[in-house]
């Protein structure tokens, strides 16, 4: 069992290399969630994630022979960058096995930190098996992403920081994958503040820790894809499960759409970029998964911000559509000069901006004398879209479909 003293020693060991991240109060999120809400912004670490804390604590304790041979790990990205950065600081070799599905941003970030990368498998668990094979062949020291006492102690330094930064905390909400982060935070916080609730949040598609806590043993789940790839772990840790079972009050789950909405909210309202795993705590708060926290002082750990830009673009597009700020309307107009101009005039009259327009004379269910027109509009919300549709119909234009249907 990891002792509180191990976390204190980890803090002393890594403090000169790690950024003490802000624990910022959010008036906007406090209003939206009904809580006095703070964000522990681990996405501001040098590698964009909390992971370098545990990696550095582990690597700084290696002996001279272990450092000479080097280290290896398996990771979907954040732990990879943490190990690469820590190894670089210590001047030792780092080999990282990453799933082939790892976002390009995380692969590039790890490579730029000087690590040797091998892509293997479609999941963390397959990459982990490959890393174990290489470790046996070459004698590297394995730096586990979460199931290692030194790594857990390093992650626990977050807990030491946040209880100093925010007085009178009632609850800490933490993303959960394999359990290293929440285990370390729980051990650190509960030592001096046993009444603080520690609450975990998992992706609905892969609730491994929740199911293992219920069953009382480690049970591997089937791998599943989720935009919260940083917590996409099918097998939780042997070290972490007992800690979580003992110290964590509850574990809740959030859907893919809820995670995407939280990413949008953090980006737009807080000007803070979070990856899927980093946003799950905010998602749970926005969806009021923990009704008992209303009116309480809550710290949500934003664990990382390394999101693939193409995924972020899709999330933004989807979010704008869901909010009615980008709308898609398909209409049927007479196939004659001036029809498109009439559409443009009606859109402009109601304050909508046409972002894209496509005309199709060969669409199904359209007469020979008609044309189908698809409009992408910049709008001001669902009511605004309904006003525009009503105006089109009022002027005799047939509305075939729209994204509010």
C-alpha positions as CSV (number, residue, x, y, z in Angstrom):
1,X,0.0,0.0,0.0
2,X,1.3,3.5,-0.8
3,X,1.7,5.7,2.2
4,X,1.1,9.4,2.5
5,X,4.8,9.8,3.2
6,X,5.5,8.5,-0.3
7,X,3.5,11.3,-1.8
8,X,5.2,13.9,0.3
9,X,8.6,12.5,-0.8
10,X,7.4,12.6,-4.4
11,X,6.5,16.2,-4.0
12,X,10.0,17.1,-2.7
13,X,11.6,15.0,-5.5
14,X,9.8,16.5,-8.4
15,X,8.9,20.0,-7.3
16,X,11.8,21.7,-9.2
17,X,10.7,20.1,-12.5
18,X,6.8,20.3,-12.3
19,X,4.6,23.3,-12.8
20,X,2.3,23.9,-9.8
21,X,-0.8,24.4,-11.9
22,X,-3.6,26.9,-11.0
23,X,-6.7,25.8,-9.3
24,X,-8.9,28.5,-10.8
25,X,-12.4,29.5,-9.7
26,X,-15.0,29.5,-12.5
27,X,-17.9,31.9,-12.0
28,X,-19.5,30.6,-15.3
29,X,-19.3,26.9,-14.4
30,X,-20.3,27.6,-10.8
31,X,-23.5,29.2,-12.2
32,X,-24.1,26.4,-14.7
33,X,-23.6,23.6,-12.1
34,X,-25.0,25.1,-9.0
35,X,-21.7,24.6,-7.2
36,X,-18.8,26.7,-6.1
37,X,-16.6,25.2,-8.7
38,X,-12.8,25.3,-9.2
39,X,-10.7,23.8,-12.1
40,X,-7.3,22.2,-11.3
41,X,-5.7,22.9,-14.7
42,X,-3.3,20.1,-15.3
43,X,-3.7,20.7,-19.0
44,X,-1.2,23.6,-18.5
45,X,1.7,21.2,-17.6
46,X,4.7,21.3,-20.0
47,X,3.5,18.2,-21.8
48,X,-0.2,19.2,-21.6
49,X,-1.0,16.5,-19.0
50,X,-0.6,15.5,-15.3
51,X,1.3,12.4,-16.4
52,X,4.8,13.8,-16.1
53,X,4.4,13.9,-12.3
54,X,4.3,10.1,-11.9
55,X,6.8,9.4,-14.7
56,X,9.3,11.8,-13.2
57,X,8.9,10.4,-9.7
58,X,9.6,6.9,-11.0
59,X,12.5,7.7,-13.2
60,X,14.3,9.9,-10.6
61,X,14.4,6.8,-8.3
62,X,16.1,4.5,-10.8
63,X,19.6,3.3,-10.1
64,X,22.6,4.0,-12.3
65,X,22.4,0.6,-14.2
66,X,18.7,1.1,-14.9
67,X,19.3,4.6,-16.2
68,X,22.1,3.3,-18.5
69,X,19.7,0.7,-20.1
70,X,16.7,3.0,-20.4
71,X,13.0,2.8,-19.9
72,X,10.0,1.6,-21.8
73,X,6.2,2.2,-21.6
74,X,2.9,1.8,-23.4
75,X,0.6,4.7,-23.7
76,X,-2.1,6.3,-25.8
77,X,-0.2,9.5,-25.6
78,X,-0.2,11.5,-22.4
79,X,1.9,9.0,-20.3
80,X,4.1,8.6,-23.4
81,X,4.9,12.4,-23.3
82,X,5.4,12.3,-19.6
83,X,7.9,9.5,-19.8
84,X,9.7,11.1,-22.8
85,X,10.0,14.4,-21.0
86,X,11.2,12.8,-17.7
87,X,13.7,10.6,-19.5
88,X,15.0,13.6,-21.4
89,X,15.5,15.6,-18.2
90,X,17.5,12.7,-16.8
91,X,19.4,12.0,-20.1
92,X,18.3,8.4,-20.5
93,X,16.8,6.4,-23.4
94,X,13.0,6.1,-23.6
95,X,11.1,3.7,-25.9
96,X,7.3,4.2,-26.2
97,X,4.9,1.7,-27.7
98,X,1.7,3.5,-28.8
99,X,-1.5,2.1,-30.3
100,X,-1.9,2.7,-34.0
101,X,-5.0,4.7,-33.3
102,X,-3.2,7.3,-31.2
103,X,-4.0,10.9,-32.3
104,X,-1.2,12.4,-34.5
105,X,-0.8,15.3,-32.1
106,X,0.3,12.9,-29.3
107,X,2.6,11.0,-31.5
108,X,4.3,14.1,-32.7
109,X,4.5,15.6,-29.2
110,X,6.2,12.4,-27.9
111,X,8.6,12.2,-30.8
112,X,9.6,15.9,-30.4
113,X,10.6,15.1,-26.8
114,X,13.2,12.6,-28.0
115,X,11.6,9.3,-27.4
116,X,11.8,6.3,-29.8
117,X,8.2,5.4,-30.9
118,X,6.8,2.0,-32.0
119,X,3.2,1.9,-33.1
120,X,1.5,-1.4,-32.4
121,X,-2.1,-2.7,-32.0
122,X,-5.5,-0.9,-31.9
123,X,-5.7,-0.3,-28.1
124,X,-3.7,0.5,-25.0
125,X,-3.9,-3.1,-23.9
126,X,-2.3,-4.4,-27.1
127,X,0.4,-1.8,-27.0
128,X,1.1,-2.8,-23.4
129,X,1.6,-6.4,-24.3
130,X,4.1,-5.4,-27.0
131,X,6.0,-3.2,-24.6
132,X,6.2,-6.0,-22.1
133,X,7.8,-8.2,-24.8
134,X,10.4,-5.6,-25.6
135,X,11.1,-5.0,-21.9
136,X,11.9,-8.7,-21.5
137,X,14.1,-8.7,-24.6
138,X,16.2,-5.6,-23.8
139,X,16.1,-5.2,-20.1
140,X,14.5,-1.8,-20.0
141,X,12.7,-0.6,-16.8
142,X,9.0,-0.6,-17.4
143,X,7.2,2.7,-16.5
144,X,3.6,1.7,-16.1
145,X,1.0,4.3,-17.0
146,X,-0.9,3.9,-13.7
147,X,-0.3,0.6,-11.8
148,X,3.0,1.5,-10.1
149,X,3.4,2.8,-6.6
150,X,5.9,5.5,-7.6
151,X,3.7,6.7,-10.4
152,X,0.6,6.8,-8.1
153,X,2.6,8.8,-5.6
154,X,3.7,11.2,-8.2
155,X,0.1,11.8,-9.4
156,X,-0.9,12.3,-5.7
157,X,1.1,15.5,-5.6
158,X,-1.9,17.1,-7.3
159,X,-3.9,16.3,-4.2
160,X,-1.4,18.0,-2.0
161,X,-1.5,21.1,-4.2
162,X,-5.3,21.5,-4.5
163,X,-6.0,21.3,-0.7
164,X,-3.5,24.1,-0.2
165,X,-5.0,26.2,-3.1
166,X,-8.7,25.9,-2.2
167,X,-10.0,26.1,1.4
168,X,-13.0,24.1,2.6
169,X,-13.3,21.7,-0.4
170,X,-16.3,19.4,-0.2
171,X,-15.5,17.2,-3.2
172,X,-12.8,16.5,-5.8
173,X,-14.0,15.2,-9.2
174,X,-11.4,13.2,-11.1
175,X,-11.2,11.4,-14.5
176,X,-10.7,7.7,-14.2
177,X,-9.0,5.3,-16.6
178,X,-6.6,2.8,-15.0
179,X,-6.9,4.6,-11.6
180,X,-3.5,6.0,-11.0
181,X,-4.6,9.6,-10.9
182,X,-7.6,9.2,-8.7
183,X,-5.7,6.8,-6.4
184,X,-2.9,9.2,-5.8
185,X,-5.3,12.2,-5.3
186,X,-7.5,10.2,-2.9
187,X,-4.5,9.1,-0.8
188,X,-3.2,12.6,-0.6
189,X,-6.5,14.3,0.2
190,X,-8.0,11.8,2.6
191,X,-4.9,11.8,4.8
192,X,-5.6,15.4,6.1
193,X,-9.2,15.9,4.9
194,X,-11.0,12.6,5.4
195,X,-14.4,14.3,5.0
196,X,-13.7,15.4,1.4
197,X,-15.6,13.2,-1.2
198,X,-13.5,11.8,-4.0
199,X,-15.6,11.2,-7.1
200,X,-14.5,9.4,-10.3
201,X,-15.8,9.9,-13.8
202,X,-15.4,7.4,-16.6
203,X,-16.5,7.3,-20.2
204,X,-19.8,5.5,-20.6
205,X,-18.4,3.3,-23.3
206,X,-15.7,1.9,-21.1
207,X,-16.6,1.9,-17.3
208,X,-13.9,-0.5,-16.3
209,X,-13.2,0.9,-12.8
210,X,-16.9,1.2,-12.0
211,X,-17.6,-2.4,-12.8
212,X,-14.4,-3.7,-11.0
213,X,-15.4,-1.8,-7.8
214,X,-18.8,-3.4,-8.0
215,X,-17.4,-6.9,-8.5
216,X,-14.5,-6.4,-6.1
217,X,-11.9,-7.7,-8.5
218,X,-10.1,-6.8,-11.6
219,X,-12.2,-7.9,-14.6
220,X,-10.9,-6.9,-18.1
221,X,-13.5,-5.4,-20.3
222,X,-13.7,-5.4,-24.1
223,X,-11.9,-2.4,-25.6
224,X,-14.1,0.4,-26.9
225,X,-13.5,3.6,-28.8
226,X,-14.1,6.9,-27.1
227,X,-13.1,10.5,-27.6
228,X,-11.8,10.3,-24.0
229,X,-8.9,8.2,-25.3
230,X,-6.7,9.1,-22.4
231,X,-8.9,7.0,-20.0
232,X,-9.7,4.3,-22.6
233,X,-8.4,1.4,-20.4
234,X,-10.0,-2.0,-20.4
235,X,-8.1,-3.4,-17.4
236,X,-7.6,-1.3,-14.3
237,X,-4.7,-1.6,-11.9
238,X,-4.0,-4.2,-9.3
239,X,-2.6,-1.5,-7.1
240,X,-5.3,1.1,-7.9
241,X,-8.5,-0.9,-7.5
242,X,-8.1,-1.5,-3.7
243,X,-7.4,2.2,-3.2
244,X,-10.3,3.3,-5.3
245,X,-12.6,0.8,-3.6
246,X,-11.7,2.1,-0.2
247,X,-11.4,5.9,-0.7
248,X,-13.5,6.9,-3.7
249,X,-17.1,7.8,-2.8
250,X,-18.7,7.1,-6.2
251,X,-17.9,6.7,-9.9
252,X,-20.2,8.1,-12.5
253,X,-20.1,7.9,-16.3
254,X,-20.7,10.4,-19.2
255,X,-21.6,9.9,-22.8
256,X,-19.6,10.8,-25.9
257,X,-22.0,13.7,-26.6
258,X,-21.7,15.0,-23.1
259,X,-17.9,14.9,-23.2
260,X,-17.9,16.8,-26.5
261,X,-20.2,19.4,-25.0
262,X,-17.9,19.8,-22.0
263,X,-14.9,20.3,-24.4
264,X,-16.9,23.1,-26.1
265,X,-17.9,24.7,-22.9
266,X,-14.4,24.8,-21.5
267,X,-13.0,26.2,-24.8
268,X,-15.7,28.8,-25.3
269,X,-16.5,29.8,-21.7
270,X,-13.2,29.2,-19.9
271,X,-10.8,29.7,-22.8
272,X,-9.2,26.4,-21.7
273,X,-8.5,23.5,-24.1
274,X,-9.2,20.1,-22.7
275,X,-9.0,16.7,-24.4
276,X,-11.8,14.2,-23.9
277,X,-10.4,12.6,-20.8
278,X,-9.6,16.0,-19.3
279,X,-13.2,17.1,-19.8
280,X,-15.1,14.2,-18.3
281,X,-15.3,15.8,-14.9
282,X,-16.8,19.0,-16.2
283,X,-19.2,16.9,-18.3
284,X,-20.4,15.1,-15.2
285,X,-20.9,18.4,-13.4
286,X,-22.7,20.0,-16.3
287,X,-25.1,17.0,-16.5
288,X,-25.6,17.2,-12.7
289,X,-24.6,13.5,-12.3
290,X,-23.9,14.2,-8.6
291,X,-26.9,16.0,-7.3
292,X,-25.6,15.9,-3.7
293,X,-22.9,18.4,-4.7
294,X,-25.3,21.3,-5.2
295,X,-24.1,24.4,-3.3
296,X,-20.9,22.6,-2.3
297,X,-17.3,23.6,-3.1
298,X,-16.0,21.3,-5.8
299,X,-12.6,21.0,-7.5
300,X,-12.7,19.3,-10.9
301,X,-9.4,18.0,-12.2
302,X,-8.9,18.9,-15.9
303,X,-6.3,16.3,-16.5
304,X,-5.0,17.1,-20.0
305,X,-5.3,19.1,-23.1
306,X,-3.7,17.0,-25.8
307,X,-6.5,16.8,-28.3
308,X,-6.2,15.9,-32.0
309,X,-7.0,19.0,-34.0
310,X,-9.2,17.2,-36.5
311,X,-11.3,15.8,-33.7
312,X,-11.5,19.2,-32.1
313,X,-12.7,20.6,-35.4
314,X,-15.5,18.0,-35.6
315,X,-16.5,18.7,-32.0
316,X,-16.7,22.4,-32.7
317,X,-18.8,21.8,-35.8
318,X,-21.1,19.5,-34.0
319,X,-21.4,21.9,-31.0
320,X,-22.3,24.8,-33.3
321,X,-25.0,22.7,-35.0
322,X,-26.4,21.5,-31.7
323,X,-26.6,25.1,-30.5
324,X,-28.3,26.3,-33.7
325,X,-25.4,28.5,-34.5
326,X,-24.7,26.6,-37.8
327,X,-27.8,25.3,-39.5
328,X,-28.5,23.2,-42.6
329,X,-31.6,23.8,-44.6
330,X,-32.6,22.0,-47.9
331,X,-35.2,23.7,-50.0
332,X,-36.8,23.2,-53.4
333,X,-37.1,26.2,-55.7
334,X,-38.1,26.9,-59.3
335,X,-35.2,26.2,-61.7
336,X,-35.1,29.6,-63.2
337,X,-33.0,32.8,-62.9
338,X,-33.4,34.7,-59.6
339,X,-34.4,31.8,-57.4
340,X,-31.1,31.7,-55.5
341,X,-31.1,35.5,-55.2
342,X,-34.5,35.3,-53.5
343,X,-33.1,32.8,-51.0
344,X,-30.2,35.0,-50.3
345,X,-32.4,38.0,-49.8
346,X,-34.7,36.2,-47.4
347,X,-31.7,34.9,-45.4
348,X,-30.1,38.3,-45.2
349,X,-33.4,39.9,-44.2
350,X,-33.5,37.7,-41.1
351,X,-29.8,38.2,-40.2
352,X,-28.5,34.8,-41.3
353,X,-25.2,34.5,-43.1
354,X,-24.9,32.0,-45.9
355,X,-21.7,30.0,-45.3
356,X,-22.2,27.5,-48.2
357,X,-24.8,26.9,-50.9
358,X,-25.2,23.9,-53.3
359,X,-27.6,23.5,-56.1
360,X,-28.7,20.1,-57.4
361,X,-31.0,19.7,-60.4
362,X,-30.8,15.9,-60.3
363,X,-32.0,15.3,-56.8
364,X,-34.6,12.7,-56.2
365,X,-38.3,13.8,-55.7
366,X,-37.6,17.0,-57.6
367,X,-39.5,17.9,-60.7
368,X,-37.9,18.7,-64.1
369,X,-38.7,22.4,-63.6
370,X,-37.3,22.5,-60.0
371,X,-34.0,22.5,-58.3
372,X,-32.9,21.4,-54.8
373,X,-30.7,23.9,-52.9
374,X,-28.8,23.1,-49.7
375,X,-27.9,26.0,-47.5
376,X,-25.4,26.1,-44.7
377,X,-26.4,29.1,-42.5
378,X,-24.7,31.0,-39.7
379,X,-27.6,31.5,-37.3
380,X,-28.3,32.7,-33.7
381,X,-30.0,29.7,-32.2
382,X,-32.9,27.4,-32.7
383,X,-35.5,30.1,-32.5
384,X,-33.7,32.0,-35.2
385,X,-33.6,29.0,-37.5
386,X,-37.3,28.4,-37.0
387,X,-38.0,32.1,-37.9
388,X,-36.0,31.7,-41.2
389,X,-37.8,28.4,-42.1
390,X,-41.2,30.1,-41.4
391,X,-40.2,33.0,-43.7
392,X,-39.2,30.7,-46.5
393,X,-42.5,28.8,-46.3
394,X,-44.4,32.1,-46.1
395,X,-42.8,33.1,-49.5
396,X,-43.9,29.8,-51.1
397,X,-40.5,28.0,-50.9
398,X,-40.8,24.3,-50.1
399,X,-38.5,23.3,-47.2
400,X,-37.5,19.7,-47.7
401,X,-35.4,19.2,-44.6
402,X,-33.4,21.0,-41.9
403,X,-31.2,20.0,-39.0
404,X,-33.9,20.7,-36.4
405,X,-36.1,17.9,-37.8
